[in-house]
Amino acid sequence: MILNILFIILVGVLTTYTDLKRRIIQNKVVLAAFLAAPFLHIFNIIQNPSLISAVPYMVYNIAFSVFAGVLLWFIYVWPAGDAKLFIAYSSLLPLDIYRATGSFMSFDFLMNTFVPVFFVMLLVLLRKSKKPDIKKGIKVALDPYTIFITGLVITGFLWFFLGIFSLLGIPHDYLIIMVFLFVMIEIVNKISPFNLEYTYIIVAVIRILVDYRSVFTFGFAYYLLSILLVFMVFRSFVLELSFSKNTVRRKIGDLKPGMQLAEGISEKGHGKKAGYEKVEFKQFTFIGDLKERTQKKFIHNMSFGGLTEDDVKKIKRLRKDGKIPFDDILVHIVMPFALFLFLGVLLTVFLRTNFVTYIIHFLASKPF
């Protein structure tokens, strides 16, 4: 276990340093972690043969981390480098932790990474924001359409999938519900080729008809409102403030490879009326596209990799030729996420659960 922790610390220091300095996570460091993990586990099993019982849990967790890492990359929560680092850390977690805690250690790792990030982000944004910014964030969070759609998803789709979880024996506590709801809304709306309002309504109506005894209760109302409140605060309010405070306006001539645009440049019109326009580009906002599902043809890369050298040359050439009618554009201020992954894996190693559950159990044990 000591060797695993030391290797985790070494990987964490190296990746955090390069991410802070150069905004990259070196593949060779991640590859070294993957290659070292089996040897560390074999060494630990030789020292303590009983640890072999934890191998199935480890395999299960690594499979989950691969699924979660790729999924979060797919919906633009983090870039590929962070996804690979998350999987690498999961493979390095000591077998003793897997044996003691069961099947969902990688999920706790995910929570120990993201939940603190959101709380810290909220506090920093509130401190940096002025009253007009906060009012605008509240207005976005209280958008009736978004609340209505999210309520339908919670009532219908969430019930359906949590029923599948129960059949498979997968626990679904509050944190799992929140994460699954977030991911489900984003990925469904990202891959769907058509509007989903009617689908959400139909599934919600089916749930009400089948499970009306549970739906028409104060318990369900509390469940629905509490999830809806937390979801809207973090997904709408925090992200709206984050967009206004974590973006900066740059001249077209100052664009460089690797920059992530917060306003995409897309083609509009055809023939003589053809031109280019700016389209606000926020992470985690696919639900908003349900209002107007239009296919935008961006003229540049919109991934976490940012603008390529060819993208920059193309944009500058179009601006020079007068085809792009604007001179500046919003660019995201990139957050170095390797540090949060490092802190998250350390929390997981020492708490052996997610910190929310740890705090709840700690408070419950105190005789207030």
C-alpha positions as CSV (number, residue, x, y, z in Angstrom):
1,M,0.0,0.0,0.0
2,I,2.9,2.4,0.8
3,L,4.4,1.9,-2.7
4,N,1.0,2.6,-4.3
5,I,0.6,5.8,-2.4
6,L,4.1,6.9,-3.2
7,F,3.6,6.3,-6.9
8,I,0.3,8.1,-6.8
9,I,2.1,11.1,-5.2
10,L,4.8,11.0,-7.8
11,V,2.3,10.9,-10.7
12,G,0.3,13.6,-9.0
13,V,3.2,16.0,-8.6
14,L,4.5,15.5,-12.2
15,T,1.1,15.9,-13.8
16,T,0.0,18.8,-11.7
17,Y,3.3,20.6,-12.4
18,T,3.1,20.1,-16.2
19,D,-0.6,21.0,-16.2
20,L,-0.1,24.2,-14.3
21,K,3.0,25.2,-16.3
22,R,2.2,24.1,-19.8
23,R,-1.5,23.0,-19.7
24,I,-0.6,19.5,-20.7
25,I,-0.7,16.0,-19.0
26,Q,2.2,14.0,-20.5
27,N,1.2,10.7,-21.9
28,K,4.5,9.1,-20.8
29,V,3.6,9.8,-17.2
30,V,0.1,8.3,-17.5
31,L,1.6,5.3,-19.4
32,A,4.2,4.7,-16.7
33,A,1.3,4.7,-14.1
34,F,-0.6,2.1,-16.2
35,L,2.5,-0.1,-16.6
36,A,3.5,0.2,-12.9
37,A,0.0,-0.7,-11.5
38,P,0.1,-4.5,-12.2
39,F,3.5,-4.9,-10.7
40,L,2.6,-3.0,-7.6
41,H,-0.5,-5.1,-7.1
42,I,1.4,-8.3,-7.7
43,F,4.0,-7.3,-5.2
44,N,1.3,-6.5,-2.6
45,I,-0.4,-9.8,-3.2
46,I,2.9,-11.6,-2.7
47,Q,3.3,-9.7,0.6
48,N,-0.3,-10.4,1.6
49,P,-2.0,-13.2,-0.3
50,S,-5.4,-12.4,1.1
51,L,-5.4,-9.3,-1.0
52,I,-6.2,-11.5,-4.1
53,S,-9.8,-11.4,-3.0
54,A,-9.8,-7.7,-3.9
55,V,-8.8,-8.2,-7.5
56,P,-12.4,-8.6,-8.9
57,Y,-13.3,-5.3,-7.2
58,M,-10.3,-3.6,-8.7
59,V,-11.2,-4.9,-12.2
60,Y,-14.8,-3.7,-11.7
61,N,-13.6,-0.3,-10.7
62,I,-11.1,0.1,-13.5
63,A,-13.9,-0.9,-15.9
64,F,-16.1,1.8,-14.3
65,S,-13.4,4.4,-14.5
66,V,-12.9,3.7,-18.2
67,F,-16.6,4.0,-18.8
68,A,-16.9,7.2,-16.7
69,G,-13.7,8.7,-18.1
70,V,-14.7,8.3,-21.7
71,L,-18.3,9.4,-21.0
72,L,-17.2,12.6,-19.3
73,W,-14.8,13.3,-22.2
74,F,-17.6,12.6,-24.7
75,I,-19.9,15.2,-23.1
76,Y,-17.1,17.8,-22.8
77,V,-16.6,17.7,-19.0
78,W,-12.9,17.2,-19.3
79,P,-10.2,16.6,-22.0
80,A,-8.8,13.2,-23.0
81,G,-5.7,13.8,-20.8
82,D,-7.7,14.2,-17.6
83,A,-9.8,11.1,-18.5
84,K,-6.7,9.0,-19.0
85,L,-5.2,10.3,-15.7
86,F,-8.4,9.4,-13.9
87,I,-8.3,5.9,-15.2
88,A,-4.6,5.6,-14.3
89,Y,-5.2,6.8,-10.7
90,S,-8.0,4.2,-10.4
91,S,-5.6,1.5,-11.5
92,L,-3.1,2.6,-8.8
93,L,-5.5,2.6,-5.8
94,P,-4.3,0.0,-3.3
95,L,-6.0,-3.4,-3.3
96,D,-6.5,-3.0,0.5
97,I,-8.8,-0.1,-0.1
98,Y,-10.8,-2.1,-2.7
99,R,-11.1,-5.0,-0.4
100,A,-12.3,-2.9,2.6
101,T,-14.7,-0.7,0.7
102,G,-16.3,-2.8,-2.0
103,S,-17.2,-2.1,-5.6
104,F,-17.6,1.7,-5.9
105,M,-14.3,3.2,-4.9
106,S,-13.8,4.8,-8.4
107,F,-17.1,6.5,-8.0
108,D,-16.0,7.9,-4.6
109,F,-12.9,9.1,-6.3
110,L,-15.0,10.8,-8.9
111,M,-17.0,12.5,-6.2
112,N,-13.9,13.5,-4.3
113,T,-12.7,15.2,-7.4
114,F,-15.8,17.0,-8.7
115,V,-17.8,17.9,-5.6
116,P,-15.0,20.0,-4.0
117,V,-14.4,21.6,-7.4
118,F,-18.0,22.8,-7.6
119,F,-18.0,24.1,-4.0
120,V,-14.7,26.0,-4.5
121,M,-15.9,27.3,-7.8
122,L,-19.1,28.5,-6.3
123,L,-17.4,30.4,-3.5
124,V,-14.8,31.9,-5.9
125,L,-17.4,32.9,-8.4
126,L,-19.6,34.5,-5.8
127,R,-16.7,36.5,-4.5
128,K,-15.7,37.7,-8.0
129,S,-19.2,38.4,-9.2
130,K,-21.2,41.6,-8.9
131,K,-24.9,41.9,-8.3
132,P,-25.9,42.1,-12.0
133,D,-23.9,38.9,-12.6
134,I,-25.6,37.0,-9.8
135,K,-29.0,38.2,-10.9
136,K,-28.3,37.0,-14.4
137,G,-27.2,33.6,-13.0
138,I,-30.3,33.3,-10.9
139,K,-32.5,34.2,-13.9
140,V,-30.8,31.5,-16.0
141,A,-31.2,28.9,-13.2
142,L,-34.9,29.8,-12.8
143,D,-35.7,29.5,-16.5
144,P,-39.1,27.8,-16.6
145,Y,-38.4,25.8,-19.7
146,T,-35.2,24.3,-18.3
147,I,-36.9,23.5,-14.9
148,F,-39.8,21.9,-16.7
149,I,-37.6,19.7,-18.9
150,T,-35.4,18.7,-15.9
151,G,-38.5,17.9,-13.8
152,L,-39.8,15.6,-16.6
153,V,-36.4,13.8,-16.8
154,I,-36.3,13.3,-13.0
155,T,-39.9,12.0,-13.0
156,G,-39.6,9.7,-16.0
157,F,-36.2,8.7,-17.2
158,L,-34.5,8.8,-13.9
159,W,-37.1,6.4,-12.4
160,F,-36.7,4.0,-15.3
161,F,-32.9,3.8,-15.1
162,L,-32.8,3.6,-11.3
163,G,-35.2,0.7,-11.6
164,I,-32.6,-1.0,-13.8
165,F,-29.9,-0.2,-11.2
166,S,-32.0,-1.9,-8.5
167,L,-32.4,-5.1,-10.7
168,L,-28.6,-5.2,-11.1
169,G,-28.0,-4.6,-7.4
170,I,-26.3,-1.2,-8.0
171,P,-26.9,1.2,-5.1
172,H,-28.3,4.6,-5.9
173,D,-27.7,7.1,-3.1
174,Y,-28.2,10.8,-3.5
175,L,-24.8,11.5,-5.1
176,I,-25.2,8.7,-7.6
177,I,-28.6,10.1,-8.6
178,M,-27.2,13.6,-9.1
179,V,-24.3,12.4,-11.2
180,F,-26.4,10.0,-13.3
181,L,-29.0,12.7,-13.9
182,F,-26.4,15.2,-15.0
183,V,-24.7,12.7,-17.4
184,M,-27.9,11.3,-18.7
185,I,-29.4,14.7,-19.7
186,E,-26.1,15.7,-21.4
187,I,-25.4,12.6,-23.4
188,V,-29.0,12.0,-24.5
189,N,-29.4,15.5,-25.8
190,K,-25.9,15.4,-27.4
191,I,-26.6,12.3,-29.5
192,S,-30.3,12.8,-30.2
193,P,-31.0,13.9,-33.8
194,F,-34.5,15.3,-32.9
195,N,-36.3,17.3,-30.2
196,L,-37.0,15.3,-27.0
197,E,-39.7,17.3,-25.3
198,Y,-42.5,14.8,-26.3
199,T,-40.3,11.8,-25.4
200,Y,-39.7,13.3,-21.9
201,I,-43.4,14.0,-21.5
202,I,-44.5,10.5,-22.6
203,V,-42.0,8.7,-20.3
204,A,-43.1,10.9,-17.3
205,V,-46.8,10.2,-18.0
206,I,-46.1,6.5,-18.1
207,R,-44.2,6.7,-14.8
208,I,-47.2,8.6,-13.2
209,L,-49.7,6.1,-14.5
210,V,-47.6,3.0,-13.4
211,D,-46.3,4.4,-10.1
212,Y,-49.0,7.0,-9.1
213,R,-49.1,5.8,-5.5
214,S,-45.5,6.9,-5.1
215,V,-45.7,10.0,-7.2
216,F,-48.6,11.7,-5.4
217,T,-46.9,11.8,-2.0
218,F,-45.0,14.4,0.0
219,G,-42.0,12.2,-0.1
220,F,-41.8,12.3,-3.9
221,A,-42.3,16.0,-3.9
222,Y,-39.4,16.5,-1.5
223,Y,-37.3,14.1,-3.6
224,L,-38.1,15.9,-6.8
225,L,-37.6,19.4,-5.5
226,S,-34.4,18.7,-3.7
227,I,-32.7,17.1,-6.7
228,L,-34.1,19.8,-9.0
229,L,-32.8,22.6,-6.7
230,V,-29.3,21.1,-6.4
231,F,-29.1,20.3,-10.1
232,M,-30.2,23.8,-11.2
233,V,-27.9,25.6,-8.8
234,F,-24.8,23.7,-9.9
235,R,-25.6,23.2,-13.6
236,S,-27.2,26.5,-14.4
237,F,-26.3,29.1,-11.8
238,V,-22.7,28.1,-11.3
239,L,-22.0,27.5,-15.0
240,E,-23.5,30.8,-16.0
241,L,-21.3,32.7,-13.5
242,S,-18.4,30.5,-14.6
243,F,-18.9,31.5,-18.3
244,S,-18.9,35.2,-17.5
245,K,-15.9,35.1,-15.2
246,N,-13.8,32.4,-16.8
247,T,-13.8,33.8,-20.3
248,V,-11.7,36.7,-21.8
249,R,-12.2,38.6,-25.1
250,R,-9.3,38.3,-27.6
251,K,-8.6,39.9,-30.9
252,I,-8.8,37.6,-33.9
253,G,-5.2,38.5,-34.7
254,D,-4.1,37.4,-31.2
255,L,-5.5,33.8,-31.4
256,K,-3.0,31.0,-30.9
257,P,-3.1,27.2,-31.3
258,G,-4.6,25.5,-28.2
259,M,-7.0,28.3,-27.2
260,Q,-10.5,27.1,-26.5
261,L,-13.1,29.4,-28.0
262,A,-16.1,30.3,-25.8
263,E,-17.8,31.6,-29.0
264,G,-17.6,29.2,-31.9
265,I,-17.5,30.6,-35.5
266,S,-20.0,28.9,-37.7
267,E,-21.1,29.2,-41.3
268,K,-24.5,30.8,-42.0
269,G,-26.6,31.2,-45.1
270,H,-25.9,29.9,-48.6
271,G,-24.7,31.3,-51.8
272,K,-24.4,35.1,-51.9
273,K,-25.9,35.3,-48.4
274,A,-23.3,33.0,-47.0
275,G,-21.3,34.4,-44.1
276,Y,-20.0,33.6,-40.6
277,E,-21.4,34.2,-37.1
278,K,-20.4,33.8,-33.5
279,V,-22.2,31.1,-31.4
280,E,-21.9,31.1,-27.7
281,F,-20.3,27.8,-26.7
282,K,-20.7,26.7,-23.1
283,Q,-19.9,23.3,-21.6
284,F,-22.8,21.2,-20.2
285,T,-25.6,23.2,-22.0
286,F,-27.0,20.7,-24.4
287,I,-30.5,20.9,-22.8
288,G,-30.7,24.5,-23.9
289,D,-30.5,23.3,-27.5
290,L,-33.9,21.7,-27.1
291,K,-35.4,25.2,-27.7
292,E,-33.8,25.5,-31.2
293,R,-32.1,22.3,-32.4
294,T,-30.1,23.8,-35.3
295,Q,-27.1,22.1,-36.7
296,K,-24.2,24.5,-36.6
297,K,-21.2,24.0,-38.9
298,F,-18.2,25.2,-37.1
299,I,-15.2,26.1,-39.2
300,H,-12.7,25.1,-36.5
301,N,-12.0,22.4,-33.8
302,M,-14.4,22.6,-30.9
303,S,-12.8,19.9,-28.7
304,F,-10.8,20.4,-25.5
305,G,-7.7,20.3,-27.6
306,G,-8.6,23.9,-28.7
307,L,-7.7,25.6,-31.9
308,T,-5.2,23.8,-34.2
309,E,-2.6,25.7,-36.1
310,D,-4.6,25.3,-39.3
311,D,-7.7,26.7,-37.5
312,V,-5.9,29.8,-36.4
313,K,-4.5,30.4,-40.0
314,K,-8.0,29.9,-41.5
315,I,-9.7,32.2,-39.0
316,K,-7.1,35.0,-39.5
317,R,-7.3,34.6,-43.3
318,L,-11.1,34.9,-43.3
319,R,-10.9,37.9,-41.1
320,K,-8.2,39.6,-43.3
321,D,-10.4,38.9,-46.3
322,G,-13.3,40.6,-44.6
323,K,-15.5,37.4,-44.6
324,I,-15.6,37.3,-40.8
325,P,-17.4,40.5,-39.7
326,F,-16.1,40.7,-36.2
327,D,-12.7,41.5,-34.8
328,D,-12.7,39.8,-31.4
329,I,-14.0,36.6,-29.8
330,L,-14.4,35.1,-26.3
331,V,-11.9,32.5,-25.2
332,H,-12.2,30.1,-22.2
333,I,-9.7,30.5,-19.4
334,V,-8.6,26.8,-19.1
335,M,-8.7,25.3,-15.6
336,P,-5.8,23.0,-14.7
337,F,-7.8,19.9,-13.7
338,A,-4.9,17.6,-12.9
339,L,-4.5,19.3,-9.4
340,F,-8.1,18.4,-8.5
341,L,-7.7,14.8,-9.7
342,F,-4.6,14.6,-7.5
343,L,-6.4,16.0,-4.4
344,G,-9.4,13.8,-5.2
345,V,-7.3,10.6,-5.3
346,L,-5.6,11.5,-2.0
347,L,-9.0,12.1,-0.4
348,T,-10.1,8.7,-1.6
349,V,-7.0,7.0,-0.3
350,F,-7.2,8.5,3.2
351,L,-11.0,8.7,3.7
352,R,-11.8,5.4,1.9
353,T,-15.1,6.9,0.9
354,N,-16.4,10.1,-0.7
355,F,-16.0,13.1,1.6
356,V,-19.7,13.9,1.7
357,T,-20.5,10.5,3.1
358,Y,-17.6,10.8,5.5
359,I,-18.8,14.1,6.8
360,I,-22.4,12.8,7.2
361,H,-21.1,9.8,9.1
362,F,-18.8,12.0,11.2
363,L,-21.6,14.3,12.2
364,A,-24.0,11.4,12.9
365,S,-21.4,9.9,15.3
366,K,-21.2,13.2,17.4
367,P,-23.5,13.5,20.4
368,F,-24.7,17.0,19.8
